[in-house]
Amino acid sequence: MVRNEGNQSSVSMFILLGFSEYPRLQAPLFLVFLTIYTITLMGNLGIIVVIRTSPKLHTPMYFFLSHLSILDISSSSVFTPKLLGILVVEDRVISFKGCMAQFFFGCAFVITEMSMLAVMAYDRFVAVCNPLLYTVAVSPKLCSLLVAGTYMWGGMCSLTITWSLLELSFCDSNVIHHFGCEYSAIISTSCSDTHFSQLTCFIISTLNEVGSLLIILTSYAFIVVTIIKMPSAGGLRKAFSTCASHLTAITIFHGTVLLLYCVPNSKSSWLLIKVATVFFTVMIPMLNPLIYSLRNKDVKETVRRLITMKLYNSQLIEK
């Protein structure tokens, strides 16, 4: 399992322990995670299809929402298939390159989603505070640039952190106490000085978290002030309904991120880190389409109309 590169030695593969300490829960956990992953794929693909097929939803808000669904599918697909595999197969090995690739894509999608939520907060700020200038201020060109920027930023940040991991040495300890290549789990297997990598990760993580929250909180501070000044109850309800789904998604996403920040990297907290990561990488991608579909009037009306048209067409074919 050991390979030599220059003066450094590192393992060529890792062993993912996953939830192996709970052998009786392997089968139930497999069924639960498989169900959640299926709902995630169907829900997010459904959101994308509904937005693309309905001209009414061809607005900046739903353009960003469709990319949020793409990110949810991508981030869930980075970890969940491997998690399902190690729950049913005794071979829990992942190659070194595979581990680094899994970390890179997982990190990139998380940072990109963090930035996307901030962009969506800005979109809601313009829609509520400057509705007459909304189509001009949030033009299709600006939307494309913002989305492209979030993907590029997420990739650059993830590439930097991944590079800091590649500079480390991984000697005889190749057991990862996790179901995937999560940062703290990878760091714990290193036999070299991890100070630079941890500092790099801390700076990038703090910059993204603080920057994203600052944009979100500032946007919603202006939104709250604007809503309070609204004279009509109808306008207030409409403004609140456009923000409720986004606020719910933000609270769940950043709440979980802050929880992972606060958990110390020690053996006693490994289980909590695994559970929090499951919620972050498996549950949240499933919850987002439910939040945006159940709490969004336009999406519900579009889904209802599509189902009605499908049933009507089926009846015409039968006749």
RODO-910000 format. One line per field, with one value per residue: residue in one letter; x, y, z of N, C-alpha, C in turn. Coordinates in steps of 0.02 Angstrom, whole numbers, plus 50000, padded with zeros to 5 digits. Layout:
residu <- A;...;
n.xx <- X;...;
n.yy <- Y;...;
n.zz <- Z;...;
ca.xx <- X;...;
ca.yy <- Y;...;
ca.zz <- Z;...;
c.xx <- X;...;
c.yy <- Y;...;
c.zz <- Z;...;
This chain:
residu <- M;V;R;N;E;G;N;Q;S;S;V;S;M;F;I;L;L;G;F;S;E;Y;P;R;L;Q;A;P;L;F;L;V;F;L;T;I;Y;T;I;T;L;M;G;N;L;G;I;I;V;V;I;R;T;S;P;K;L;H;T;P;M;Y;F;F;L;S;H;L;S;I;L;D;I;S;S;S;S;V;F;T;P;K;L;L;G;I;L;V;V;E;D;R;V;I;S;F;K;G;C;M;A;Q;F;F;F;G;C;A;F;V;I;T;E;M;S;M;L;A;V;M;A;Y;D;R;F;V;A;V;C;N;P;L;L;Y;T;V;A;V;S;P;K;L;C;S;L;L;V;A;G;T;Y;M;W;G;G;M;C;S;L;T;I;T;W;S;L;L;E;L;S;F;C;D;S;N;V;I;H;H;F;G;C;E;Y;S;A;I;I;S;T;S;C;S;D;T;H;F;S;Q;L;T;C;F;I;I;S;T;L;N;E;V;G;S;L;L;I;I;L;T;S;Y;A;F;I;V;V;T;I;I;K;M;P;S;A;G;G;L;R;K;A;F;S;T;C;A;S;H;L;T;A;I;T;I;F;H;G;T;V;L;L;L;Y;C;V;P;N;S;K;S;S;W;L;L;I;K;V;A;T;V;F;F;T;V;M;I;P;M;L;N;P;L;I;Y;S;L;R;N;K;D;V;K;E;T;V;R;R;L;I;T;M;K;L;Y;N;S;Q;L;I;E;K;
n.xx <- 50040;50107;50188;50329;50384;50504;50574;50469;50345;50194;50028;49946;49816;49661;49567;49399;49307;49175;49015;49050;49065;48941;48872;48744;48665;48695;48621;48488;48529;48579;48462;48390;48476;48482;48350;48338;48433;48377;48259;48319;48381;48268;48186;48266;48297;48167;48134;48222;48173;48041;48065;48133;48036;47931;47883;47845;47926;48049;48145;48267;48272;48228;48317;48436;48394;48380;48514;48555;48492;48561;48686;48652;48621;48747;48835;48780;48799;48934;48971;48870;48850;48971;48958;48845;48900;49002;48922;48864;48960;49107;49230;49307;49392;49471;49556;49707;49710;49577;49519;49569;49511;49376;49369;49404;49299;49187;49215;49222;49090;49019;49070;49035;48895;48874;48911;48816;48696;48717;48715;48582;48521;48555;48484;48352;48351;48359;48240;48140;48171;48197;48093;48048;48163;48211;48221;48315;48424;48457;48504;48498;48629;48707;48663;48714;48851;48865;48833;48931;49042;49026;49045;49177;49246;49220;49287;49421;49449;49433;49530;49646;49644;49646;49771;49853;49832;49889;50022;50055;50120;50072;50087;50101;49975;49824;49689;49532;49421;49284;49146;49181;49299;49326;49384;49442;49452;49543;49657;49686;49750;49875;50055;50139;50184;50041;50008;50015;49921;49804;49793;49776;49653;49573;49578;49520;49394;49340;49338;49246;49130;49105;49099;48991;48885;48885;48843;48716;48651;48657;48582;48456;48430;48404;48293;48200;48181;48123;48005;47940;47907;47809;47646;47531;47451;47447;47557;47657;47641;47668;47802;47863;47835;47913;48038;48038;48064;48197;48260;48237;48314;48441;48458;48460;48571;48685;48676;48712;48843;48905;48891;48979;49096;49108;49127;49249;49400;49419;49435;49322;49223;49204;49092;48989;49034;49025;48885;48839;48898;48832;48704;48732;48783;48696;48562;48526;48533;48419;48318;48312;48242;48115;48086;48083;47982;47867;47843;47833;47732;47724;47799;47723;47601;47642;47685;47564;47491;47566;47546;47408;47398;47468;47386;47272;47317;47345;47218;47164;47240;47200;47067;
n.yy <- 49940;50056;50192;50270;50437;50539;50610;50582;50474;50389;50324;50220;50196;50212;50156;50158;50173;50203;50164;50050;50009;49983;49852;49791;49890;49912;49862;49923;50060;50067;50052;50166;50273;50248;50270;50406;50460;50428;50505;50629;50639;50627;50733;50851;50843;50851;50984;51053;51016;51065;51204;51228;51195;51281;51437;51541;51530;51570;51663;51765;51719;51585;51535;51536;51447;51328;51300;51282;51162;51080;51083;51021;50890;50855;50870;50777;50661;50644;50588;50496;50375;50302;50288;50207;50095;50049;50009;49890;49810;49724;49769;49909;49999;50144;50223;50325;50432;50431;50467;50597;50657;50642;50723;50847;50876;50869;50973;51082;51089;51118;51245;51317;51307;51377;51506;51521;51529;51652;51734;51714;51776;51909;51925;51915;52029;52134;52108;52132;52258;52344;52330;52383;52403;52278;52184;52249;52271;52141;52065;51944;51923;51964;51869;51750;51777;51787;51656;51582;51637;51590;51452;51450;51510;51419;51307;51353;51381;51253;51183;51242;51203;51064;51049;51084;50973;50874;50900;50844;50706;50536;50407;50251;50245;50220;50219;50288;50366;50379;50396;50446;50550;50666;50825;50840;50706;50657;50732;50683;50564;50594;50595;50700;50875;50967;51098;51205;51164;51158;51292;51351;51293;51343;51484;51496;51434;51515;51639;51614;51576;51686;51790;51748;51743;51877;51945;51887;51921;52062;52086;52035;52117;52241;52198;52168;52297;52360;52284;52313;52445;52435;52476;52399;52244;52139;52158;52141;52007;51946;51984;51921;51787;51763;51756;51664;51525;51528;51580;51475;51371;51429;51439;51303;51255;51341;51328;51194;51198;51285;51207;51101;51174;51201;51079;50986;50911;50763;50594;50566;50641;50592;50517;50611;50702;50623;50601;50733;50763;50672;50727;50847;50815;50719;50733;50873;50902;50830;50895;51027;51035;50997;51100;51213;51177;51145;51262;51360;51453;51475;51368;51259;51283;51270;51136;51074;51113;51051;50916;50907;50934;50823;50717;50750;50738;50602;50550;50591;50516;50386;50391;
n.zz <- 50000;50003;49924;49848;49827;49781;49923;50000;50069;50039;50058;49939;49934;50026;50168;50196;50338;50364;50425;50493;50623;50667;50629;50619;50571;50441;50326;50346;50343;50214;50136;50179;50139;50002;49965;49998;49910;49786;49792;49797;49669;49584;49631;49614;49476;49431;49469;49384;49257;49263;49273;49153;49057;49075;49022;49106;49216;49175;49234;49324;49459;49454;49364;49438;49536;49463;49439;49569;49596;49507;49569;49690;49647;49598;49711;49798;49725;49729;49852;49896;49810;49838;49975;49982;49921;50012;50114;50078;50022;50066;50028;50061;50005;49937;49807;49815;49723;49687;49808;49827;49716;49746;49861;49804;49710;49796;49888;49798;49749;49865;49905;49791;49798;49915;49873;49774;49847;49907;49794;49757;49863;49840;49720;49769;49848;49752;49683;49779;49836;49729;49623;49500;49426;49412;49302;49226;49312;49350;49232;49094;49048;49159;49251;49195;49205;49344;49385;49316;49378;49512;49496;49447;49554;49659;49607;49601;49738;49794;49724;49774;49910;49894;49832;49940;50020;49942;49957;50075;50175;50180;50277;50351;50407;50345;50363;50356;50459;50416;50297;50180;50087;50181;50240;50375;50409;50316;50347;50474;50448;50403;50413;50419;50444;50463;50469;50373;50275;50352;50390;50265;50227;50331;50309;50180;50201;50302;50237;50134;50206;50293;50198;50116;50211;50250;50134;50121;50244;50238;50122;50162;50269;50209;50138;50240;50296;50185;50171;50291;50268;50174;50122;50096;50143;50055;49969;50062;50098;49975;49954;50062;50035;49923;49977;50080;50053;50011;50125;50215;50156;50164;50304;50345;50270;50306;50443;50465;50414;50506;50620;50591;50592;50727;50789;50871;50806;50850;50917;50994;50934;50807;50764;50772;50677;50562;50557;50543;50421;50338;50344;50282;50154;50103;50151;50140;49996;49959;50030;49980;49848;49895;49985;49900;49811;49886;49957;49863;49764;49624;49570;49616;49549;49416;49412;49440;49326;49225;49258;49241;49102;49055;49096;49023;48890;48890;48902;48779;48691;48725;48682;
ca.xx <- 50000;50150;50225;50380;50390;50557;50589;50407;50310;50122;49988;49917;49743;49634;49511;49345;49272;49103;48978;49065;49059;48871;48859;48673;48631;48718;48566;48439;48559;48583;48394;48374;48516;48462;48286;48352;48469;48328;48216;48362;48388;48202;48163;48305;48285;48099;48138;48255;48127;47985;48089;48150;47977;47880;47906;47830;47981;48112;48165;48331;48264;48223;48380;48482;48367;48397;48585;48559;48472;48618;48737;48629;48631;48819;48866;48755;48827;49005;48981;48819;48863;49024;48929;48801;48943;49037;48872;48844;49019;49160;49287;49298;49453;49468;49624;49730;49687;49504;49504;49582;49461;49313;49373;49405;49232;49143;49232;49205;49017;48996;49087;48994;48827;48876;48911;48752;48646;48729;48691;48509;48500;48560;48428;48291;48359;48340;48170;48096;48187;48195;48056;48041;48227;48233;48241;48374;48479;48476;48496;48521;48703;48733;48648;48763;48916;48864;48835;48997;49088;49020;49077;49250;49271;49218;49340;49485;49458;49441;49595;49697;49644;49668;49844;49885;49830;49936;50089;50066;50141;50027;50131;50070;49906;49782;49619;49493;49362;49229;49120;49207;49362;49312;49448;49470;49468;49605;49711;49703;49793;49940;50110;50183;50158;49980;49993;50003;49859;49749;49789;49747;49582;49540;49571;49472;49329;49315;49324;49184;49073;49092;49079;48924;48837;48882;48800;48648;48623;48648;48525;48392;48419;48370;48227;48157;48165;48076;47941;47908;47881;47755;47581;47478;47465;47457;47626;47699;47637;47702;47874;47885;47830;47969;48100;48032;48098;48269;48282;48237;48371;48501;48462;48481;48639;48736;48673;48752;48913;48929;48896;49041;49150;49113;49143;49322;49424;49446;49403;49256;49175;49202;49024;48951;49057;48995;48813;48831;48917;48776;48650;48756;48794;48643;48496;48512;48514;48350;48271;48305;48185;48052;48075;48065;47921;47810;47832;47834;47668;47734;47820;47666;47553;47671;47682;47493;47472;47599;47512;47342;47409;47489;47326;47227;47346;47337;47148;47154;47272;47157;47006;
ca.yy <- 50000;50115;50210;50321;50492;50582;50597;50571;50411;50397;50266;50222;50187;50221;50113;50198;50133;50215;50148;49979;49993;49965;49802;49776;49946;49919;49852;49978;50123;50064;50066;50236;50318;50236;50305;50478;50477;50425;50564;50686;50642;50640;50799;50904;50839;50877;51057;51077;51005;51112;51271;51233;51186;51333;51505;51584;51523;51591;51724;51755;51680;51513;51518;51519;51388;51270;51284;51254;51091;51046;51076;50971;50825;50843;50860;50713;50606;50636;50545;50445;50309;50268;50271;50148;50038;50022;49981;49823;49773;49724;49806;49980;50033;50196;50240;50391;50480;50433;50503;50668;50680;50648;50783;50907;50890;50883;51040;51131;51097;51150;51316;51345;51314;51432;51567;51525;51553;51724;51765;51712;51827;51973;51925;51931;52099;52177;52096;52162;52328;52382;52287;52414;52397;52209;52153;52284;52261;52070;52047;51876;51923;51966;51804;51701;51794;51770;51583;51560;51658;51546;51389;51461;51524;51356;51264;51381;51370;51182;51163;51265;51159;50997;51053;51083;50904;50834;50915;50807;50636;50489;50349;50185;50252;50232;50208;50349;50354;50416;50360;50481;50587;50731;50857;50823;50634;50648;50763;50640;50507;50618;50588;50758;50936;50987;51168;51247;51143;51179;51365;51365;51274;51390;51549;51491;51419;51575;51690;51597;51576;51755;51829;51727;51766;51950;51964;51865;51961;52130;52085;52026;52176;52289;52170;52177;52368;52374;52251;52351;52508;52421;52495;52348;52178;52095;52166;52112;51934;51926;51992;51870;51721;51754;51748;51612;51463;51541;51586;51408;51336;51461;51421;51233;51248;51373;51299;51133;51218;51312;51151;51066;51218;51201;51013;50975;50852;50714;50529;50567;50676;50564;50497;50672;50729;50581;50614;50800;50760;50638;50777;50899;50790;50673;50758;50940;50899;50806;50944;51089;51034;50995;51167;51260;51157;51147;51330;51407;51452;51470;51300;51214;51294;51243;51063;51056;51122;50999;50852;50911;50926;50754;50675;50767;50708;50530;50535;50599;50458;50328;50398;
ca.zz <- 50000;50010;49865;49862;49780;49807;49993;50036;50058;50052;50041;49872;49942;50093;50189;50225;50389;50359;50486;50504;50694;50678;50576;50612;50539;50372;50278;50352;50320;50140;50110;50194;50097;49933;49957;49999;49848;49732;49799;49779;49596;49553;49651;49582;49404;49421;49473;49323;49201;49271;49258;49082;49015;49088;49007;49163;49264;49144;49268;49359;49520;49438;49331;49493;49569;49423;49451;49637;49589;49475;49621;49738;49616;49592;49776;49825;49685;49745;49911;49909;49780;49875;50039;49970;49906;50070;50160;50057;50000;50117;50001;50078;49983;49886;49788;49836;49673;49693;49869;49815;49668;49783;49903;49762;49684;49852;49913;49746;49745;49927;49901;49738;49824;49963;49834;49739;49895;49915;49732;49760;49912;49803;49674;49808;49869;49696;49666;49830;49850;49667;49576;49434;49392;49421;49239;49201;49359;49349;49161;49078;49044;49227;49281;49169;49234;49416;49391;49295;49431;49570;49479;49443;49622;49695;49581;49621;49810;49806;49696;49820;49970;49872;49823;50007;50043;49902;49981;50138;50172;50212;50286;50361;50428;50286;50382;50363;50502;50385;50239;50121;50097;50211;50254;50441;50409;50277;50386;50531;50426;50380;50460;50412;50474;50427;50487;50314;50245;50395;50385;50199;50231;50377;50277;50125;50229;50338;50187;50099;50253;50314;50139;50097;50262;50249;50077;50136;50299;50214;50075;50197;50311;50165;50121;50299;50300;50130;50187;50345;50240;50126;50150;50087;50170;49998;49948;50114;50092;49913;49965;50109;50003;49876;50016;50132;50033;50010;50195;50244;50128;50193;50375;50349;50242;50347;50510;50464;50405;50570;50666;50575;50614;50801;50814;50873;50769;50897;50911;51027;50893;50740;50747;50761;50612;50510;50554;50516;50350;50305;50337;50237;50086;50081;50168;50114;49925;49954;50059;49941;49801;49933;50012;49847;49777;49932;49983;49808;49730;49551;49554;49626;49495;49354;49418;49434;49256;49185;49272;49208;49030;49043;49102;48967;48829;48896;48886;48707;48657;48737;48641;
c.xx <- 50042;50186;50274;50381;50442;50574;50527;50380;50237;50085;49958;49842;49724;49579;49460;49305;49197;49069;48989;49061;48987;48849;48785;48635;48649;48661;48512;48466;48563;48515;48374;48410;48498;48396;48296;48386;48422;48282;48255;48367;48322;48178;48200;48299;48216;48098;48168;48208;48069;48006;48102;48088;47924;47908;47896;47888;48049;48131;48232;48326;48265;48283;48432;48459;48383;48470;48596;48541;48528;48673;48717;48638;48705;48850;48843;48787;48901;49015;48933;48832;48917;48999;48885;48844;48975;48988;48854;48903;49073;49223;49275;49356;49436;49540;49642;49704;49611;49482;49513;49531;49393;49312;49368;49335;49183;49152;49210;49130;48989;49010;49046;48923;48822;48873;48845;48696;48654;48704;48614;48483;48503;48501;48363;48292;48336;48266;48123;48108;48184;48157;48051;48105;48253;48260;48303;48435;48504;48462;48519;48597;48734;48721;48699;48832;48920;48870;48904;49050;49086;49054;49154;49280;49273;49274;49409;49500;49472;49509;49652;49702;49668;49744;49880;49884;49881;50008;50106;50092;50090;50064;50091;49996;49862;49708;49585;49429;49303;49203;49144;49270;49346;49378;49479;49489;49532;49665;49734;49747;49863;49994;50160;50150;50099;49963;49975;49936;49799;49739;49756;49672;49543;49527;49517;49401;49299;49296;49258;49123;49055;49067;49008;48872;48830;48836;48727;48615;48611;48587;48459;48378;48382;48299;48178;48135;48114;48007;47904;47875;47823;47687;47529;47500;47479;47528;47674;47701;47675;47778;47900;47885;47888;48035;48098;48071;48173;48296;48285;48298;48436;48512;48488;48554;48692;48734;48715;48826;48942;48935;48961;49101;49163;49135;49219;49341;49459;49407;49332;49203;49170;49131;48982;48969;49026;48921;48799;48847;48863;48720;48669;48758;48738;48574;48479;48496;48444;48300;48260;48248;48117;48035;48049;48001;47860;47794;47829;47770;47675;47754;47762;47614;47578;47669;47611;47469;47503;47565;47444;47348;47428;47429;47278;47252;47339;47266;47133;47183;47228;47094;47022;
c.yy <- 50063;50128;50266;50373;50540;50561;50582;50501;50421;50335;50274;50212;50198;50171;50156;50154;50143;50205;50075;49959;49975;49915;49788;49831;49954;49914;49907;50045;50125;50082;50139;50283;50309;50273;50380;50500;50476;50486;50627;50694;50660;50711;50855;50903;50865;50953;51085;51072;51055;51182;51279;51230;51240;51402;51553;51584;51541;51660;51712;51711;51605;51489;51497;51456;51324;51250;51259;51180;51051;51033;51024;50900;50807;50828;50794;50654;50595;50585;50486;50378;50269;50246;50209;50086;50007;49994;49909;49779;49779;49761;49881;50023;50088;50217;50311;50445;50488;50473;50578;50697;50690;50711;50846;50925;50906;50953;51093;51143;51131;51225;51351;51355;51370;51500;51577;51551;51628;51762;51768;51763;51897;51980;51943;52004;52146;52170;52131;52237;52372;52344;52317;52408;52325;52178;52185;52268;52189;52045;51975;51870;51922;51899;51751;51713;51775;51694;51557;51578;51613;51479;51396;51471;51459;51310;51288;51369;51297;51157;51183;51220;51089;50995;51051;51013;50860;50845;50876;50737;50593;50423;50285;50189;50269;50220;50275;50333;50394;50374;50392;50519;50659;50759;50835;50749;50621;50674;50717;50581;50529;50610;50646;50819;50962;51061;51210;51229;51165;51254;51385;51351;51323;51457;51547;51479;51480;51630;51677;51602;51647;51797;51813;51752;51841;51974;51947;51909;52033;52134;52080;52082;52230;52265;52181;52250;52386;52345;52290;52415;52498;52437;52440;52280;52128;52097;52135;52036;51909;51930;51937;51801;51708;51739;51689;51549;51471;51547;51519;51369;51363;51439;51350;51225;51277;51349;51236;51148;51242;51258;51113;51108;51209;51133;51003;50911;50804;50649;50529;50600;50649;50546;50559;50704;50689;50594;50682;50801;50725;50688;50828;50876;50747;50703;50825;50940;50872;50858;51005;51088;51031;51064;51214;51241;51164;51218;51382;51400;51441;51399;51251;51221;51264;51167;51039;51061;51068;50931;50851;50900;50854;50707;50687;50735;50632;50509;50541;50540;50396;50330;50387;
c.zz <- 50000;49944;49882;49807;49808;49877;50034;50021;50076;50030;49972;49875;50015;50105;50224;50275;50385;50426;50505;50578;50714;50625;50566;50576;50466;50321;50285;50327;50244;50110;50120;50146;50023;49918;49953;49934;49788;49732;49778;49703;49563;49569;49615;49506;49387;49422;49408;49263;49203;49252;49183;49036;49024;49074;49066;49213;49234;49170;49304;49419;49505;49398;49384;49528;49530;49432;49522;49636;49556;49527;49673;49711;49615;49660;49808;49790;49698;49801;49915;49875;49817;49943;50033;49958;49967;50122;50142;50035;50052;50093;50011;50055;49932;49870;49811;49788;49676;49753;49858;49766;49702;49827;49860;49738;49740;49879;49863;49745;49807;49925;49847;49761;49874;49927;49798;49784;49907;49854;49733;49810;49879;49754;49710;49832;49814;49680;49715;49837;49788;49613;49505;49393;49391;49356;49209;49246;49359;49278;49149;49075;49113;49262;49260;49199;49307;49426;49372;49348;49492;49557;49477;49512;49663;49673;49603;49696;49825;49781;49743;49882;49952;49862;49889;50037;50006;49923;50045;50124;50209;50217;50295;50380;50368;50299;50393;50402;50477;50327;50173;50138;50118;50239;50320;50445;50371;50317;50443;50512;50405;50435;50454;50444;50432;50437;50426;50281;50286;50393;50319;50200;50275;50344;50223;50151;50263;50288;50152;50145;50273;50256;50118;50146;50263;50193;50092;50189;50277;50167;50112;50247;50271;50147;50178;50305;50246;50144;50241;50319;50192;50157;50148;50114;50114;49973;49997;50108;50030;49922;50010;50076;49955;49913;50064;50115;50036;50081;50229;50221;50158;50265;50384;50327;50289;50419;50516;50457;50471;50623;50655;50595;50689;50829;50815;50836;50816;50889;50940;50983;50822;50718;50732;50694;50555;50501;50523;50441;50310;50293;50283;50165;50059;50091;50135;50038;49914;49978;50015;49890;49837;49960;49958;49810;49823;49955;49926;49766;49655;49531;49562;49570;49429;49355;49409;49361;49212;49195;49238;49133;49012;49045;49043;48902;48830;48879;48812;48668;48664;48694;48567;
